[in-house]
Amino acid sequence: MTRKYFLLISLIILSLPINYAFFLDFFRLIDVLSIVLIIVTFKKWKLDFIELYLWLFFFILILFSSFFGFHSMNYLDLIDGLGFFYKYVFILLFLSSLSSIQVNQKQLKVIYNLLYIVYLFLLSWIFIYVYLVSNKILIGAYRPSFPFSNNYQLSDSHFYANYLALSFTFFYLTKTNYKIPIVLKIIEYILIFPAILLTGSRNGVLILSISMLSIILLNFGKIKTLLKESLYFSSILIFAFIGISLLLSFSSLNKDLDVLINRVFSFTPDASFIGRISKFGQALNEASYGSYFLGIGLFSRRGIWYDGIHSQIISAGGFLSFLVFLFICLYYWNKGRNYFVTKSLSYDYTLMFFLYFISNFITEFALISRSVIPFLLYIFVLINSEKPLQK
């Protein structure tokens, strides 16, 4: 990897915690740096025919639906429409950019360490945020937001919890390939469960639970490995108990903590669940203007976020677009077989892909640059880890 690519990727990772949006409430420093990387790597891109065809067909359906939707609804929201078109295109562009870059083992270790440092900082920030808000030093919602936000009253804790759960899974899966100091791992294990509880988000607990269960099941036939993984998870649960006990010792947090814990472990239909059902119904209603095969497009919708990639795509492009989206996911799922010779890395790729796929049916995280960028960087590390291991 040339120095400019390495520097840009490093800056992209370091800019992840900066939540300050300086354009249209979603354009941040990480977007600027990512676009620069996309531009400088453009000549190196290599898309195969199937990949290009699937994405092109998807965008044609979305744009055709947008044209049809404008004439049906006589309503145009140009800014939000262009914003979401950028979000869809960004996934392909950033993925193509990373795929074109070659990296050596030394650079890969630096990238891995930077990703871990940012993850550990964001893990710690939750407790700093709660302390600042509880002591009236910072004015914001009791559910945490990323640092350097424009408005701390608008929480992004739903995405925050998902990022923490996916990051924990990635660094857990790669713990034998890349060594992290034991002190940092202990701190991470103490903080991870209380941090996700403090977000008040069920999706973080769900993804973390699926992750742990999947790792145990994948090693079920290997007694020695199974015992080792079970010991790891038992240690994490013990550390989690210690972390939660420390939180409960602060009387100023008790009231808010009770609310958040009850929310996380409440599985009865609430406003969040009902809201998702309602938005799915709205998506179906909007798709009905295109006879369900097409949607209403990106520029004529009344909604913005639909709490699920399925609702988001069905609203914009109908069931045809959603079907193509599933084929795109299957394409990248299957492509993992070409990336890996080492079984453990292949399992890691499959699990990470599966968890992110499930996550997006909870909320369309792939359309949030601060979510899709770290996820694609984790995949980038896994793919490039194969090369040194084969030598």
ABEGO torsion letter per residue (X at the ends): XBAAAAAAAAAAAAAAABABBABGGABBAAAAAAAAAAAAAAAABBBBAAAAAAAAAAAAAAAAAAAAAAAAAGBBBAAAAAAAAAAAAAAAAAAAAAAABBBBAAAAAAAAAAAAAAAAAAAAAAAAAAAAAAAGABBBBABBBBBGBABAABBAAAAAAAAAAAAAAAAAAAAAABBBBAAAAAAAAAAAAAAAAAAGBAAAAAAAAAAAAAAAAAAAABAAAAAAAAAAAAAAAAAAAAAAAAAAABAAAAAAAAAAAAAAABABBBAAAAAAAAAAAAAAAAAAAAGGABBAEAAABABABAGEAAAAAAAAAEAAAAAAAAAAAAAAAAAAAAABABAAAAAAAAAAAAAAAAAAAABBAAABAAAAAAAAAAAAAAAAAAAAAAX
